Amino acid sequence: MKLAIPTLMSRLSEARRVECDGFYDGAHGTPVETGIEEIDGKFEEKKANLQKAAVTRQKSLEAEIQHLDEVGPAVERKIKVVEEKNGEETLTIVFPVVVVILAVFALVSESLLLAPAMDILNVTNEIAQFITAFGLAAVAGLTFHFVWESFISDAFPKIWKVTIRIVAGMLAFGLIVWGILRGYQVAFAASLNQNPLGDFLSGHPILSSIFFVFITLATPVIAATATHYGAHRIQNWWEWKTAKVKFEALSKRRAMAIKELEAQEKALQLGMKALDEERKQWKSVYSLHHERGGKHGAKQEPYWLVIAKAIAAALFATFAAGWFIFFVSPFFVLFPIVVWWVAFLYYRRQWRTPSRVEFFDLEHVQFVVAAKDVHAANVRVGTFGCFRQNDQRGPNEN
């Protein structure tokens, strides 16, 4: 006898159990082939869904592998092009960076040397003089860099090449004049301070002019050369490094995709095999309980148990929550009545039309050795719980 609290839930949402299905169908005379066909259909659906999910993932991995096979050779060719461009020279990043830094220092030193000469341009502030001198030195170095590029690269149109070379020539001539002017300026300033350097520079005008022209013109040229060298080496190293990292990542991802594809195929095979074994198990369990249902059947409980379970549910609800309702509502008496009615409807439905799981629990088990008082289980209860005298006699007392 079950005295559980009723749970109002849809019977359609109840989990299907193969042993309950087999027993129910066997007890109601349903052919065993019908249940076997249903099991076959259910597992064919499971296998189809498993294959669908596996094929979707496999096709995604195959597409990824195909894409990696198409992209990988292009990246590998790019690496080889950069390596062939540098020949046997090892691609490094440290030395080109050091060269570029030295070029920047060269421009800074050139700016410090040119800054005092900015007085002739009416720039008197020291910071403004340094910024102006640095700008002129940077423009000169950039111009010489473009001239170099115009000789080794075809990226510039012809008219641009001619223009850059003309501008560079004019700029070089200007720097030469500026160097000579700087020599005279330094000699004049030294003479005002009565410095012996003024006499030396005035006595050797050609030598002093060559010196100041050299430091004025050579510094931007050296800065342009160092920048050109370092920038190209850094660019080549960056292209080689990024291509190599990308190629290694593509190779690693391709290997992982291949292994994952193999794992998917193996998992599909094992999954199909597991479903086949589970189908055999379900068929065996269904056939066994189908035979039990046909032989044993189910025994319906006495109707008075429906009323007893409803009363038990009402009493339990009253002791569990009735005391609270007694203090907050004057309709305390209605609470156990409502609980009894709901439980009665539920248990009566369960008694009249049990579900497959409930029907399985009512199996009429046959014992090899029955209890001595087994006849007492069939005695009907009379008024005030008294047994009827005619039913108290055993089957051998007639």
N, C-alpha and C positions, 0 to 999 in steps of 0.2 A: 504494500500500500504506500502510495506517495503522498506526502503532506507538504509538498513544496509550495511556496507562495507563487501564485499565478503570475506569469509574465505575458503581457499582451503584446504579441509580436506576430508579424505575418508568417504564415506557414511556408510561403513561397521563398522566404529568405533563409529557411532552414538548410543547413548543410546536408548535402546528399551523402549517404553512406552506402557503399555497395552491398554490405551484408544485410542492411535493412531493406534495400530494394529487392535483393534476391529472396528474402524471407516473405516480403509482402506479395511479390508476384507469384511465388510458389503457393502461398496460402489462398490466393484468389484465382488460381488456375491459369495464369498467364504462361504461355509457352516459354521455355528457357531460351529458345532461339531469339525471341524478341529482345530479351535483355542483353543477350550476347551481341546482337546487332547494334543495340544502343551503345554498348561499351566500345565496340569497334568504331562507331561513328564519332564518339567522344574523343578517342585517342587519335583518330585520323585528323580531327580538328586540331588537337594539340600539336601533332607532328607538322601540320600545315603552318600553324602559327610560329612554331619553332624554326621551320625552314624559311618562312618569310622574314623573321627578324635576322636570321643568320645571313640570308642572301643580301638583305639591305646593307648590313655591316660589311660583308665581303666585297660588294660592289663599290662601296665607299673606299675601302682599303685598296682595291685594284685601281680605282681612279687616281688615288693619291700616289701609288707606286708608278703609274704611267706618267703622271705629272713630274715626279722626281726624276724619272728616266729621261724626260725631255729637257728639264732644266739643268740637270747635273752636267752633261757634256758641255753646255755653253759656259758654265761657271769654270769648269776645268780648262777650257780653251783660254779663257781670260787670264787664268793664273799662268798658263804657259806663255802667253803673249808678253805679260809683264816680266817674267823670268828671262825670256829670250831678249827682250829690250835691254836688260841689264847685263846680259852675257853671263860670265862666270862670277860676276861681282855679287857678293851677298847683300841682300836688301837689309839695311839697318835704318833705324830712326834716330839714334843718338847723335851721330855726326852731323847729319843735315840740320837737326835742330840747333846744335851748337853753332854751325855756320850762320844760320839765320839770326841767332842771338848776337853773334859778333858783328853782323851787318848792321843790326840796330844800334849797337854800341858805337860803330863807326859813324853812323849818322848823328848820334848824340854828340860825339867828339867834334864832328864837323860843325854842328850847331853852336857848340861852345866857342869854337874859333871864329865863326862868322858873326856871332852875336854883337861884339863891340863895333863891327863895321856897319851895323844897322842905323847908326847915327846919321849917315848921309841920306837915309830914307825917312828921316824925321821920326824914328822910333826910338824913344829915349828910355822907356821903362825896361828894366832888366828882364823881367819875365816875358814881356811882349817881344823883346829882342830875341830871346831864346826860342820862343814859339815861331817867330817869323823866320829865323835862320833854319830851324828844323823843317819848316814847311818848304823853304827853297831847296834844302838838301834832299828832302824826300821827293820833291818834284823832279829834281835832276836825276836821282837814282831811278825813279820810275820811268823816266823818258829813256834813259840808257837801256833799261830792261826791255822796253818795247822795241827799241832798235835791234837788240839782240834777237828778240822773237821774230822780227820781220825778216831776218836772214835765215832762220832755221825752221820757220813754220809758214804754212800756207793759209792760216786762219784769217789773216788780214787781207783786204782787197789791195790792189796795186796802188790806188790813189792814197790809201792810208799809209802804206809803206813809205811812199815818197814824202808824204807830209811829216811823218814821224822822224824820218832821217833829216829832213831840213830843219825841223824844230830842234832836234838833238844837236845838229851842227851849230845853230845859232846859240843854243844854251851852252855848248862847250866854249864857243868864242866869248860869251859873256862871262863864264867862269874864269877864263884866262885873263880877261881884262880886270875882273874882280880880284884875282890873285895879285896882279901887278899893283892895283890900287891898294890892296892890303899891305903890300911891302912898303909903299910910300907912306901910308898912314902910320905904320909901326915906326918907321924911321923918323917921321915928324914928331910923333908923341915922345920918342926917346930923346930927341934933341931938345924938346921943351923941358924935359926933366933932367937935362944935362947927363944923360945916360950914355956911356961909351958905345952902347949898341947902335945909337943913332949915327955916330961917326963911322962905324963899321958898315952899316947898311948903305950909307951915303957913298962910301968909298968903293963899294962893290955892288952897284945897282943891278948888273946883269945876273950875278949869282943869287942875290936876294930875290929878284923877280922869278927866276927859275924855281927857287925853293917854294915861294908862296903860291905860284901857279900849280906846282905839283900837289901840294897838300890841299889846295882848293878844288882841283879837278879830279885828282886820283881817288879821293875818298868817295864821292858819289859813284864813280865807275866801279870801285871795288865793292861797294855796298850793292850795286845792281848785279854784279857778277855773283856775289855770295847769295843774294836773294834768289837769283835765277837757278843757281845750282841747288840750293836747299829746298826751294819750293818744288822743283821737279822731283827731287829724291823723296821728299815727304809725300808728294802725290802718288808716286809709284809705289812707295811702301804702303800707303793707305789702301790703294786699289788691290794690291797683292794680299794684304792682311784681311780686308773685308771679304774678298773673293775666297780666300782659303778658309776663313771661319764659316762662310756660307756653305762652301762645298763640304766641309766636315760635318756641318749640321744636317745638310741634305743626305749625306751618306749614312749618318747615324739614324736619321728618321726613316730612310728607306729600309735599312736593316730591321728596325723596329716594326715597320709596317709589314714586312715580309713575315717576320715571326708572329706578329699578331694575326695575320691572315692564316698562317698555318694553325695557330691556336684556335681560331674560329672554326676552321674546317674540322679539326680534331674534336672540338667541343660539340659541333653539330653531330658528328658520328656517335659520340658517347651519349648525347642527349637522345638521339633516335633509338639507340640500343636500350637506354634506360626506360624509355616509353614503351618499347616492345616488351621488356620484362615486366613492367608495371601492368601492362595490359593482360599478360598471362596471369599475373597474380589476381587481378580483378576478376577475370573470367573464372578462375578456380574458386575464389571466395563466393562469387555470385552463384555458381552452380551448386556449391555445397549448401548454402543457405536457401537456395531455391528448393532443393530436395527436402531440407528440414521444414520449410514452410508448408510444403505439400503433405508431409507426413504428420507433423505435429499440429500445425495451425496455431491459432491464438485463442486464449480464453478471456472472455470479457469479465471485468470486475463487477461485483454487486453494485447495484445502483445506489444503495445506501452510503457507499463510500464517497460518492459525489457530494452528498449532503454533509457527511462528516468532514471532508476536506474543506468545504466552504466554511463550516463552523470554525474549524481550526484556523483558517486564514483570518476570519473575523476576530477571533480571540487574540491572535498574535498581533494584528494591527491595533486592536484596542489597548493591549498592554504596552505596545511600542510607542504609539503616538496619541492614544485616546486621552491620557491625562493632560496633555497640552491643550487639546481641543476643549476639554472640560472647563479650563480656566479662561479661554478666550472666546468661546462661543456658547450660546444657550442651546444650540442644536447638537449637543454631544450625542444624544441617543441615535441620531440619524447616521453617524459615522460608521458604527459596526454594521448597521443594516445595509448601507451602501456597499461596504466591503464584502459582506456576505453575498449580496446579489451579484456583484461583479465576479467573485470567485465561483459562485454557483454556475453562472453562464459559461465561464471558461472551462470548468471541469466537466460540465455536461457536454459541451462540444467535444472535449477530449474523450469522454466515455462513448459518445455516439459515433464520431468519425475521427478516430485517432490518426495522427500522421504516420508516416512510414517508420520513423524512429520510435514513436510511442507504441505502434503496433508490434514492433520487434521486441519491446520490453514485455509484452503480454504473451510471449510464447508459452504454449501448453506443453511444458516439459513432462516427459514420461520417466518415472523412476523405476529402476529394476526392483528395488525393495522399498515399498511404500511404508509410511509411518503407520503405527497401530491405530491411531485416532484420526486417520485421514478422512473418515466419514464425517467428522465434526465440522470440517470445513464447508460441507454442503448443507448443514442444518440451517433452516430459516429462522430468523429472529422474530419473535412475536411481540406482543405488547409488553412494555416496560422491560425489554431485553430478555424475556424468558424464552427458552428453547421450546419448540413445539414437541410434544411427546412422541408423535408419530415419526418425527425425523431423528429422534435420539437413538433409535435402534440401529444397529449396524446392519450391513447388507446380509449377514448370515442369521439374523434374529427373526426373520419372517416365519 
